[in-house]
Structures are given as structure tokens and as C-alpha cells.
């Protein structure tokens, strides 16, 4: 018994793409048939059965309206549904041919259009089914049809040749339209799938890194406490020696900062919600913690005077610290920091005077793991930052800076921070 997936269209062929293009083809054929019948009956004075042909055209018009309504519904399409649309189009087209000369009608080869569409869109077995139905209709139209009453054989031959020429143009145009649009849709969906696979690969690496980080945090708690205690004792012992005493106090502050990071990591693991606070206070505290971790780095710029209450989303602090660390590693001069609110978006910019990124690295930054700082870091900072901001609905943008260096722009919607 076929599974549900056997009847579901491939992810590269969404309902709106397929049915929308088929609807355009159907409307074109409806307009062409109506114009052709009007030209035959009133323009060339060749009598045609207007009532049955008009009824079929009205039925096609209702089908167009029903399909347009279907496109407004957010319901996945299936192979069977799309096949039913093509079978209905083929049947209605054969019915129009029956009342207008059957197989002698030069437009009979338009029955190939649904088969071409099926060959692009459906599984092989449904394509062969549609081809068999079309062949059956064509065979029946060889023997059963209502002929057109054309008294002049020469005129009939000329009209047939003209109709075949016009039919070729119409068929070529319809096939080219559908095939090119479908190929464009397939290429776009392939690119989307490629981006999703790349994101999934990156997320798997980050999850693995998070697991290892949690284990490392658990094991680091005890040695960090020992380092902090020892540094405090050494600072007291060498209080009279400014150089050694200052180094010991710096070591103690670094250990305290590491312990604070481990405490925050444990709090996140317990799903505790961070306390809401003014944005400027949160940024000031973040910069202060970073300066403790990077006493050798210089920072230009002060936290903005934005008193709006701010609930920092999980991971945002570390994302900003990652960018600050990268800028400090790359820049021989001071790192510039600024923050502002632009409408409903929080915008943070961090600029350095480092060597910048090559075009290849700029295209990969934040998406694959690499490092342009030999001997420093593992290249995960930007990848973690990009993944965090993407999860929060924000973005990370790299831009070249006038005079050399890189400007990193972090944007985050306010609805992700409150």
C-alpha cells in the first residue's frame, strides 16, 4: 500500500508554484479558445455549435475560479490532486475538440501540453497514465467528432495550415513558459535546500560544542575556585610589591570573571529567565566584564543613554563578547563600540582597524568554521554569533571600514529582547 509520502508533492514543487503556473496556462487556453470560436463563427462565418462549446468554456471558467480559490488555501498539494487537475484539463480540451472538428482541428496537438507539464511535475507512473489518456482521446477523436462546415476546400486547406502554424506558436510558447518557470522554481528551491543543509550542519556542530562546553564547565568549577583563592592569598602576601600584587589581583579578577561565566551557563541550563533591566545598564555591565577579561584591549565609545527596559535573550551577551574579542584580536588600535535603537530594532556596531576579511572569508563568516587569526582561537566565535542572532530573528553584517578594518553590525528586533 503506498505511503502518504507517495502522494505528496516533492518539496521542490510546492502547491502554489505548480497550481499557479497551471492556472496561467488554463486561463491562456480559455482566452484563446473563446477568441478562436468567436473568429470562426462571426469573423469567418463558419457555423460552430455555440451552446455546447459555450457550456464547456463556462465549465473551464468555473474551474479557473475554483483553482484560484484553492491557491488561497494554505494546504499542501499532492501528486493525485495535481494529476486530477491535468486530467480535467485534458478531458475538457478533448470535449472542445469533439465539437470543433476532432482530430482534423489543427490545435489537437495542444493535448501534448498537459503531458509536458506532468513530465516535469509528477512521478513517471502518473506521466504514463496521462499520456495513455491523451492517446485514447486522440484515437477517439479520429472517428467521433462534429465536423466544421467549410464549403470551400481551398479555404479549408489554407485555414488548416494557418491553424497549424498558430498552434505551433502557442504550443511552443506554453511549453517554454511552463518549463522555464518550473526550472527557475527548482533552482531556487535547490538553493534553499542547500542553505538549510548548511544550517543544519552548523547547528549540529554548535550543539556538539555546547555539550562539550557544559562538561568542561562542570570540570572547571573546582580548579577555578582554587586559582581564585590562591591568587587572593598571593595578592595579600605581596601587597607591598606593586608589580606582583597587581598581577595577582588581575589573576583573581580573571578567575572571578570565569566563575561568573560558569554560573551564568548553569543558570541557562536550568532555564532561568534573566532579570529585566535598562538597556544602557546592561551594556555598561557587559563592557565592564569584557574589560576585565581583556585588560590589554582599548575600547572607544560609551554605552548609549537608552533607559528602555531590556530582557537580554539567551546567548546575546556571549554573541557580543565574541565579536568584541575578534575585534580586539585583529586590531592594533582601539576597538570602537556603539549602540542605538532604530525603530523596532536594536543596532550594535563594533569596528576595528585590523586587516579585515578577504571576499572569500566574508562570504563564509558566520556560516562555516574558520579562523583568520593564526594561533588564536578556533574560529567558532562568528559561527556561534551568527547562529545565535539567526535564532533570535536578528542578523550579523560584515562591512569594510573606511581607512581599513572591519565594521560588524548586529541587529536584533525589540520583540526578541522584551
RODRENPA-240623 format. One record per residue (C-alpha): residue number from 1; y, z, x. Coordinates in Angstrom, 2 decimals. Layout:
BEGIN
   n      py      pz      px
 NUM       Y       Z       X
...
END
This chain:
BEGIN
   n      py      pz      px
   1    0.00    0.00    0.00
   2    3.37   -0.91    1.50
   3    5.60    1.96    2.54
   4    9.17    2.48    1.39
   5   10.42    1.11    4.68
   6    8.74   -2.22    3.94
   7   11.14   -2.72    1.03
   8   14.28   -1.52    2.81
   9   16.56   -4.00    4.50
  10   16.85   -3.69    8.24
  11   19.77   -1.59    9.45
  12   21.28   -4.77   10.85
  13   21.50   -6.26    7.34
  14   23.48   -3.85    5.12
  15   23.79   -4.44    1.39
  16   27.50   -5.22    1.38
  17   27.16   -7.74    4.22
  18   24.27   -9.63    2.60
  19   25.18   -9.48   -1.06
  20   28.86  -10.09   -0.32
  21   28.12  -13.30    1.56
  22   25.61  -14.39   -1.09
  23   28.24  -13.74   -3.76
  24   30.68  -16.02   -1.91
  25   28.07  -18.79   -1.82
  26   27.29  -18.29   -5.50
  27   30.96  -18.49   -6.52
  28   31.37  -21.68   -4.45
  29   28.38  -23.31   -6.14
  30   29.57  -22.24   -9.58
  31   33.02  -23.74   -9.00
  32   31.51  -26.92   -7.54
  33   29.13  -27.44  -10.45
  34   31.86  -26.83  -13.03
  35   34.18  -29.33  -11.30
  36   31.39  -31.89  -10.90
  37   30.32  -31.70  -14.55
  38   33.93  -31.99  -15.72
  39   34.47  -35.05  -13.48
  40   31.27  -36.74  -14.73
  41   31.89  -36.10  -18.42
  42   35.64  -36.63  -18.71
  43   36.53  -38.45  -15.50
  44   33.69  -40.99  -15.22
  45   32.82  -40.96  -18.95
  46   29.16  -40.27  -18.23
  47   27.82  -38.10  -21.07
  48   26.16  -34.85  -19.98
  49   24.65  -32.09  -22.18
  50   27.66  -29.76  -22.10
  51   26.18  -26.98  -24.25
  52   23.05  -26.21  -22.16
  53   24.84  -26.78  -18.86
  54   27.78  -24.66  -20.01
  55   25.36  -21.90  -21.05
  56   23.72  -21.91  -17.60
  57   27.11  -21.84  -15.88
  58   28.17  -18.92  -18.10
  59   24.96  -17.12  -17.14
  60   25.77  -17.68  -13.47
  61   29.27  -16.32  -14.13
  62   27.79  -13.14  -15.62
  63   25.52  -12.88  -12.59
  64   28.59  -13.12  -10.34
  65   30.29  -10.28  -12.25
  66   27.12   -8.15  -12.10
  67   26.81   -8.72   -8.34
  68   30.46   -7.81   -7.80
  69   29.85   -4.57   -9.70
  70   26.72   -3.96   -7.62
  71   28.75   -4.26   -4.43
  72   30.94   -1.36   -5.58
  73   27.93    0.95   -5.75
  74   27.04    2.89   -2.62
  75   23.30    2.18   -2.94
  76   21.19    0.74   -0.09
  77   19.85   -2.76   -0.68
  78   16.16   -3.61   -0.43
  79   14.19   -6.67    0.56
  80   12.92   -7.01   -3.02
  81   16.42   -6.79   -4.51
  82   17.82   -9.45   -2.21
  83   14.76  -11.64   -2.85
  84   15.34  -11.25   -6.60
  85   18.94  -12.47   -6.16
  86   17.78  -15.55   -4.25
  87   15.03  -16.31   -6.80
  88   17.54  -16.02   -9.65
  89   19.96  -18.37   -7.87
  90   17.18  -20.86   -7.20
  91   15.95  -20.75  -10.80
  92   19.43  -21.21  -12.27
  93   20.12  -24.05   -9.87
  94   16.86  -25.78  -10.85
  95   17.83  -25.37  -14.51
  96   21.18  -27.09  -13.86
  97   19.35  -29.93  -12.10
  98   16.99  -30.31  -15.08
  99   19.94  -31.11  -17.36
 100   21.64  -33.43  -14.84
 101   19.08  -35.91  -13.56
 102   16.42  -33.72  -11.92
 103   15.22  -34.92   -8.51
 104   17.43  -38.01   -8.83
 105   20.52  -35.79   -8.64
 106   21.88  -36.13   -5.07
 107   22.60  -32.39   -5.00
 108   18.93  -31.46   -5.29
 109   18.76  -30.69   -1.55
 110   21.08  -27.73   -2.12
 111   17.90  -25.92   -3.09
 112   17.37  -25.52    0.67
 113   20.38  -23.18    0.96
 114   18.61  -20.10   -0.51
 115   15.67  -20.75    1.85
 116   18.00  -20.82    4.88
 117   19.62  -17.59    3.72
 118   16.19  -15.99    3.23
 119   15.05  -17.10    6.68
 120   17.96  -15.17    8.22
 121   17.74  -12.12    6.00
 122   14.19  -11.45    4.81
 123   10.71  -10.88    6.16
 124    8.60  -14.02    6.75
 125    6.33  -13.49    3.75
 126    9.29  -13.46    1.35
 127   10.75  -16.56    3.00
 128    7.50  -18.45    2.47
 129    7.37  -17.25   -1.14
 130   10.89  -18.57   -1.75
 131   10.00  -21.87   -0.04
 132    6.94  -22.23   -2.27
 133    9.01  -21.57   -5.41
 134   11.62  -24.14   -4.30
 135    8.87  -26.70   -3.60
 136    7.40  -26.04   -7.05
 137   10.76  -26.52   -8.76
 138   11.37  -29.74   -6.82
 139    7.93  -31.07   -7.82
 140    8.56  -30.30  -11.49
 141   11.98  -31.96  -11.35
 142   10.31  -35.18  -10.17
 143    8.64  -35.53  -13.59
 144   10.56  -33.34  -16.03
 145   14.32  -33.75  -16.38
 146   17.03  -35.17  -18.60
 147   18.36  -38.38  -17.00
 148   22.05  -39.16  -16.89
 149   23.05  -42.18  -18.97
 150   24.69  -44.58  -16.50
 151   24.75  -48.14  -17.83
 152   25.88  -49.92  -14.64
 153   23.12  -49.87  -11.94
 154   25.57  -50.81   -9.18
 155   27.89  -47.97  -10.14
 156   24.92  -45.63  -10.36
 157   23.84  -46.57   -6.81
 158   27.36  -46.06   -5.46
 159   27.69  -42.73   -7.18
 160   24.34  -41.64   -5.79
 161   25.34  -42.50   -2.24
 162   28.70  -40.78   -2.67
 163   26.97  -37.75   -4.12
 164   24.53  -37.62   -1.19
 165   27.45  -37.74    1.26
 166   29.32  -35.00   -0.55
 167   26.12  -32.97   -0.89
 168   25.62  -33.17    2.89
 169   29.14  -31.84    3.48
 170   28.65  -29.00    1.00
 171   25.21  -28.08    2.35
 172   26.40  -28.10    5.97
 173   29.45  -26.01    5.10
 174   27.49  -23.41    3.12
 175   24.78  -23.08    5.76
 176   27.31  -22.87    8.60
 177   29.33  -20.26    6.68
 178   26.39  -18.01    5.94
 179   24.67  -18.36    9.31
 180   27.80  -17.76   11.39
 181   28.87  -14.78    9.29
 182   25.39  -13.31    9.47
 183   25.21  -13.76   13.24
 184   28.60  -12.10   13.61
 185   27.37   -9.19   11.49
 186   24.18   -8.92   13.54
 187   26.12   -8.89   16.81
 188   28.45   -6.19   15.52
 189   25.53   -4.07   14.32
 190   23.72   -4.52   17.64
 191   26.79   -3.21   19.41
 192   26.90   -0.23   17.05
 193   23.22    0.49   17.67
 194   23.75    0.23   21.41
 195   26.63    2.70   21.22
 196   24.52    5.06   19.09
 197   21.63    4.90   21.57
 198   24.03    5.63   24.42
 199   25.50    8.57   22.49
 200   22.04    9.92   21.69
 201   21.06    9.69   25.36
 202   24.22   11.51   26.41
 203   23.73   14.19   23.74
 204   20.15   14.75   24.89
 205   21.38   15.31   28.45
 206   24.04   17.71   27.20
 207   21.53   19.67   25.09
 208   19.24   19.95   28.11
 209   22.19   21.09   30.23
 210   23.12   23.66   27.55
 211   19.61   25.10   27.59
 212   19.70   25.44   31.37
 213   23.20   26.95   31.18
 214   22.01   29.59   28.72
 215   19.14   30.53   31.03
 216   21.46   30.61   34.04
 217   23.97   32.77   32.14
 218   21.26   35.30   31.37
 219   20.20   35.49   35.01
 220   23.75   35.58   36.42
 221   24.89   38.64   34.47
 222   23.36   41.17   36.88
 223   24.45   39.61   40.22
 224   27.99   39.10   38.87
 225   28.22   42.77   37.92
 226   27.07   43.67   41.45
 227   29.65   41.33   43.03
 228   32.43   42.78   40.88
 229   31.52   46.36   41.73
 230   31.18   45.62   45.44
 231   34.48   43.70   45.52
 232   36.23   46.62   43.80
 233   34.83   49.10   46.33
 234   35.78   46.87   49.25
 235   39.31   46.44   47.88
 236   39.68   50.21   47.72
 237   38.21   50.66   51.21
 238   40.52   48.07   52.77
 239   43.61   48.96   50.74
 240   45.57   49.36   53.96
 241   44.61   45.89   55.22
 242   46.61   43.35   53.13
 243   44.55   40.31   54.09
 244   41.10   41.76   53.48
 245   42.29   43.78   50.48
 246   43.83   40.72   48.80
 247   40.67   38.69   49.37
 248   38.55   41.44   47.84
 249   40.83   41.71   44.80
 250   40.70   37.91   44.40
 251   36.90   38.07   44.56
 252   36.93   40.82   41.94
 253   39.15   38.77   39.59
 254   36.89   35.73   40.05
 255   33.84   37.81   39.16
 256   35.65   39.19   36.11
 257   36.50   35.65   35.01
 258   32.87   34.56   35.42
 259   31.72   37.59   33.44
 260   34.22   36.73   30.69
 261   32.81   33.21   30.52
 262   29.29   34.59   30.17
 263   30.48   36.95   27.41
 264   32.05   34.02   25.53
 265   28.85   32.00   25.96
 266   26.81   34.84   24.48
 267   29.28   35.16   21.57
 268   28.97   31.42   20.81
 269   25.19   31.70   20.87
 270   25.49   34.36   18.15
 271   27.67   32.03   16.03
 272   30.61   34.44   16.08
 273   33.86   32.92   14.83
 274   36.79   33.12   17.30
 275   39.80   35.08   16.13
 276   42.77   33.10   14.81
 277   45.91   33.35   16.95
 278   49.14   31.44   17.62
 279   48.58   28.20   19.48
 280   51.09   28.97   22.24
 281   49.43   32.34   22.92
 282   46.00   30.72   23.10
 283   47.22   28.04   25.52
 284   49.00   30.65   27.68
 285   45.84   32.73   27.92
 286   43.78   29.64   28.75
 287   46.16   28.61   31.56
 288   46.17   32.15   32.90
 289   42.38   32.24   33.04
 290   42.33   28.86   34.76
 291   44.84   30.03   37.37
 292   42.56   32.98   38.13
 293   39.65   30.60   38.63
 294   41.76   28.13   40.63
 295   44.30   30.19   42.60
 296   44.73   27.27   45.02
 297   45.94   24.88   42.28
 298   49.55   24.46   41.20
 299   50.43   23.83   37.57
 300   53.71   22.43   36.26
 301   54.69   22.87   32.64
 302   54.66   25.80   30.30
 303   52.79   26.34   27.01
 304   54.80   24.98   24.08
 305   56.55   27.19   21.58
 306   54.17   26.42   18.74
 307   53.55   29.54   16.72
 308   51.19   27.91   14.27
 309   48.06   29.97   13.68
 310   45.19   28.41   15.57
 311   41.45   28.97   15.37
 312   40.06   27.33   18.54
 313   36.95   25.30   17.74
 314   33.84   25.88   19.77
 315   33.94   24.06   23.09
 316   37.63   23.09   23.11
 317   38.60   25.68   25.75
 318   35.90   24.51   28.14
 319   36.82   20.87   27.47
 320   40.45   21.51   28.54
 321   39.31   23.53   31.56
 322   37.05   20.66   32.62
 323   40.00   18.25   32.61
 324   42.22   20.73   34.47
 325   39.54   21.23   37.13
 326   39.07   17.49   37.56
 327   42.84   17.01   37.90
 328   43.12   19.85   40.45
 329   40.22   18.46   42.49
 330   41.71   14.96   42.56
 331   45.41   15.71   43.01
 332   47.00   16.75   46.33
 333   50.11   17.73   44.36
 334   50.66   19.95   41.33
 335   48.93   19.24   38.03
 336   51.22   18.66   35.07
 337   50.36   20.14   31.66
 338   51.99   19.60   28.27
 339   51.05   20.15   24.64
 340   52.66   19.19   21.34
 341   51.86   18.57   17.71
 342   52.25   15.06   16.35
 343   51.94   15.14   12.59
 344   48.50   16.47   11.85
 345   47.25   16.06   15.42
 346   47.27   18.41   18.42
 347   48.06   16.41   21.58
 348   47.44   17.83   25.07
 349   48.28   15.82   28.19
 350   47.14   16.64   31.74
 351   48.43   14.47   34.58
 352   47.62   14.37   38.30
 353   48.58   12.40   41.40
 354   45.05   11.64   42.52
 355   43.52    8.25   43.37
 356   42.85    7.53   39.71
 357   39.87    5.71   38.25
 358   38.62    2.24   39.00
 359   38.29   -0.04   35.94
 360   34.50    0.44   36.05
 361   34.79    4.23   36.16
 362   37.43    4.24   33.44
 363   35.08    2.31   31.14
 364   32.25    4.77   31.88
 365   34.24    8.01   31.99
 366   33.02   10.49   29.43
 367   30.07    8.31   28.42
 368   27.78    8.37   31.44
 369   27.32   10.95   34.15
 370   29.07   10.13   37.40
 371   31.44   11.78   39.85
 372   34.22   10.20   41.89
 373   34.66   13.41   43.90
 374   32.09   13.29   46.71
 375   30.75   16.73   47.49
 376   32.40   18.36   44.46
 377   30.88   18.65   41.02
 378   28.00   16.92   39.28
 379   30.04   14.51   37.18
 380   29.33   16.28   33.88
 381   32.87   17.53   33.16
 382   34.23   14.42   31.46
 383   30.92   13.76   29.69
 384   30.94   17.28   28.21
 385   34.61   17.00   27.28
 386   34.14   13.60   25.63
 387   31.10   14.83   23.66
 388   32.92   17.97   22.51
 389   36.01   16.10   21.32
 390   33.92   13.43   19.63
 391   32.03   16.14   17.73
 392   35.34   17.68   16.63
 393   36.78   14.32   15.49
 394   39.17   14.06   18.45
 395   39.41   11.72   21.41
 396   39.87   11.65   25.17
 397   42.00    8.82   26.56
 398   42.44    7.98   30.26
 399   45.56    6.13   31.35
 400   47.09    5.16   34.66
 401   50.21    7.06   35.62
 402   53.41    5.51   36.96
 403   53.57    6.24   40.67
 404   49.81    6.78   40.96
 405   47.35    9.14   39.42
 406   45.76    9.62   36.03
 407   47.07   10.89   32.70
 408   44.42   12.38   30.40
 409   45.37   12.62   26.74
 410   43.38   14.92   24.45
 411   43.90   14.54   20.71
 412   42.43   16.76   18.02
 413   43.08   16.78   14.24
 414   44.53   20.03   12.95
 415   41.84   20.28   10.28
 416   39.33   20.83   13.11
 417   41.33   23.73   14.55
 418   42.13   25.79   11.49
END
